[in-house]
Amino acid sequence: MHVLQFIDDTTTSYIQDINTFTFATQLMLRGVYSEQPSDDTLVFASSSDLDYAILAYNGNARLEVITV
């Protein structure tokens, strides 16, 4: 399990949730599937999906990768 957390202290939890969901939807349209357990976290099944997500991200949040 590969976890990608978005860290953005300038937005509310609600806005973080919207941004994370929007990014997950954009990834899904490209064939990269993830789960969203919290407002600022996406979980990927493979490291290649995680790598693609990192490269595809164009937002303002800092990214933190957690490998479980």
N, C-alpha and C positions, 0 to 999 in steps of 0.2 A: 504494500500500500504506500502510495506516494502522495504527500500532502503539500499543497501550495497555499500559503497564507498571504493575504493582501493586507499590508499595514499602511493605514492612512489616518493620521490623527486630525486631519482637517475636515472630515465628514462625520456625519452621525451614523449610528448603527443601521438605521433604515436605508440611508443612501448607499452604504457599503453593501448591504444585502442586494439592492437593485443593481449596483455595478457588478457584483460577483455573479448574479444570475444572468445578466446580459452577456457577460464574457463567456459563461458556461454555454449559453445558447449559441453564441457565435462559434464556439468550438464544436458543439454538437452538429451544426450545419456542415462542418468540415470533416465529420467522422471521428471526432475525438470526444469520448464520453467520460463524464465525471459525475461525482455526487457532491452535494453542497450541504455538509452537516451543520454549518453555522454561517452567520452573515458575511464572514470574511475568509472563508476556507473552501477550497475545492480538493477533492480526493480523487486520484487517478489510479487505475489498476496497473498500469505499466509505466516504466521509466521513459519510454519513447513518447507516450502521450503527455507526460509531464514536461519533457524537453520541448515538445511542439508548443505547448501552452506558454512556456516561458518565452520562447522566440516570438510567438504571435501576440503577446500582451503589449498593448500600447497605451496603457493608462498612466496615472500619476502615482499610484501607490507603490511602496517598496514591496518587493517580493521576498518571502522567506520560504525555503524548501525544507520540509521535515520528512525524512525517510523512516518509516516504521517497519 
